[in-house]
Each structure stands twice: as C-alpha cells, then as structure tokens.
C-alpha cells in the first residue's frame, strides 16, 4: 500500500517463532527436509536484514524468533519431553 510502513520487530518475532517451529518439525521428520527448510528460512532472514533496509527490524525479529523457537523445540524434544 502506498504510504504504509514495513512491519516492526514484533511481527518479525511472531513469524520467526512459526518459522523455527516449522524447521524443527521438518528436521524431526526428515533430516534433509529440515536442512532445506532451514536454508530457505535463513535466505529469507538474510534478505530481510541485509538487502531491504526498511525491513531490517522485522528481519532481526524474525531471526531472534526463529532461533529461540527452534532451540526451545529441540531442547524439549531431546530432554525427553
């Protein structure tokens, strides 16, 4: 939309949490699929952080959300929960 601003860090964190959970789910079901999904999400984060200056805060939020969510899922899964 004309005149609209890019999404902020809160939106990035929400998308990142969903992306991190998706990486975990793919990784548990099939290692190669998990690597592929992680690569796609990493590419999205790189695009948001380094190539689109207006979306920098969204990209950083997405990176933080994805890393935290994936780490939490892996920790719970491998701790036996």
C-alpha positions in Angstrom: 0.0 0.0 0.0 1.2 3.5 -0.7 2.3 5.2 2.4 2.4 2.1 4.6 5.3 1.3 6.8 7.2 -2.1 7.0 6.3 -4.5 9.8 8.1 -4.0 13.1 10.1 -6.4 15.3 7.1 -7.8 17.0 5.7 -9.1 13.7 9.2 -10.5 12.9 9.3 -12.4 16.1 5.9 -13.9 15.5 6.9 -15.0 12.0 10.2 -16.2 13.3 8.6 -18.4 16.0 6.5 -20.0 13.4 9.4 -20.5 11.1 11.5 -22.0 13.9 8.8 -24.5 14.7 8.5 -25.4 11.1 12.3 -26.0 10.9 12.0 -28.3 14.0 9.1 -30.2 12.6 10.8 -30.7 9.2 14.1 -31.7 10.9 12.5 -34.3 13.1 10.6 -35.9 10.2 13.5 -35.9 7.7 17.0 -34.5 8.1 17.4 -33.4 4.5 14.0 -31.7 4.5 14.9 -29.9 7.8 18.1 -28.7 6.2 16.3 -27.5 3.1 13.6 -25.6 5.2 16.3 -24.1 7.4 18.1 -22.9 4.3 15.0 -21.3 2.9 14.3 -19.5 6.2 17.9 -18.4 6.5 17.7 -16.9 3.0 14.5 -15.0 3.9 16.2 -13.6 7.0 19.3 -12.6 5.0 17.1 -10.8 2.5 15.2 -9.0 5.3 18.3 -8.0 7.2 20.9 -7.1 4.6 19.1 -6.3 1.3 16.0 -4.4 2.4 17.0 -1.6 4.8 13.3 -0.7 5.6 12.7 -4.3 6.8 15.8 -4.5 9.0 13.9 -4.6 12.3 11.4 -7.2 11.0 14.3 -9.4 9.8 16.2 -9.2 13.1 12.9 -10.0 15.0 12.4 -13.0 12.6 16.0 -14.2 13.2 15.6 -14.0 17.0 12.2 -15.7 17.0 13.3 -18.5 14.7 16.5 -19.2 16.7 14.7 -19.1 20.1 11.7 -21.3 18.9 13.9 -23.9 17.2 16.3 -24.1 20.2 13.3 -24.5 22.6 11.7 -27.2 20.5 15.0 -29.1 20.2 15.7 -28.7 23.9 12.2 -30.1 24.9 12.4 -32.9 22.3 15.9 -34.1 23.3 15.2 -33.7 27.0 12.5 -36.3 26.7 9.5 -34.0 27.0 
